[in-house]
Amino acid sequence: MGCEIAINRAWDELDHLSDQVEYSIPFLTDNYSVRLKNRSVVGRSEAAAVPDHIVLLLLHYLIGIMKRQFCPSGQWVSFRSIWGGSSYYPAYRRAVLLPLIERFWADPKALARALLSGLGGRAASGGDLSVDLATFPGVVVRVTLWSGEGAISPEAILLFDSHLPHLLATEDIVVLHETVVGRALSLASDGPII
């Protein structure tokens, strides 16, 4: 219910931007069909409803691609460095980074398995563990974890291309990162994937 107004606005905007009736959008390990004619988003299992936050993220991604395209700069940035990132950072840290740190600081191999095997990531350099994860086409999120040692606390960061905020709004980047972390947590616990 909380996303309903934003979802309807996104559908309305897509109606004005597109003359196609359907788009196929790969996202993480799934492929979604965005059907403009009946305003529906269908995942791998047509019987299972796609969660509203994923529907909204897919619609916003599609709008961003239609309006601005996406040309990666090759420069990594963190959430704090984007517009609104500093003021929203405490909530972002609680929702995205702390669950990642709390679950994986003592077991980075479980995170590696989830990101590499479960989500098709590629090993990268940095921290005690770093993995580049393809989310949308051309959109890579780098997940880096430091386990900490002695007086140094464990830490994590999610990096992304500096041009991503031209494609997705700050709130969408939060949802993207929450989804990445949520799927890693689910895969590590063999629970349901969100």
Secondary structure as GFF3:
##gff-version 3
##sequence-region A 1 194
A	DSSP	alpha_helix	4	17	.	.	.	ID=ss1
A	DSSP	beta_strand	22	27	.	.	.	ID=ss2
A	DSSP	beta_strand	30	35	.	.	.	ID=ss3
A	DSSP	beta_strand	40	42	.	.	.	ID=ss4
A	DSSP	alpha_helix	52	68	.	.	.	ID=ss5
A	DSSP	beta_strand	76	78	.	.	.	ID=ss6
A	DSSP	three_ten_helix	79	81	.	.	.	ID=ss7
A	DSSP	alpha_helix	85	92	.	.	.	ID=ss8
A	DSSP	pi_helix	93	97	.	.	.	ID=ss9
A	DSSP	alpha_helix	98	104	.	.	.	ID=ss10
A	DSSP	alpha_helix	108	112	.	.	.	ID=ss11
A	DSSP	pi_helix	113	118	.	.	.	ID=ss12
A	DSSP	beta_strand	122	123	.	.	.	ID=ss13
A	DSSP	beta_strand	129	134	.	.	.	ID=ss14
A	DSSP	beta_strand	140	146	.	.	.	ID=ss15
A	DSSP	beta_strand	155	161	.	.	.	ID=ss16
A	DSSP	alpha_helix	164	167	.	.	.	ID=ss17
A	DSSP	alpha_helix	170	189	.	.	.	ID=ss18
###
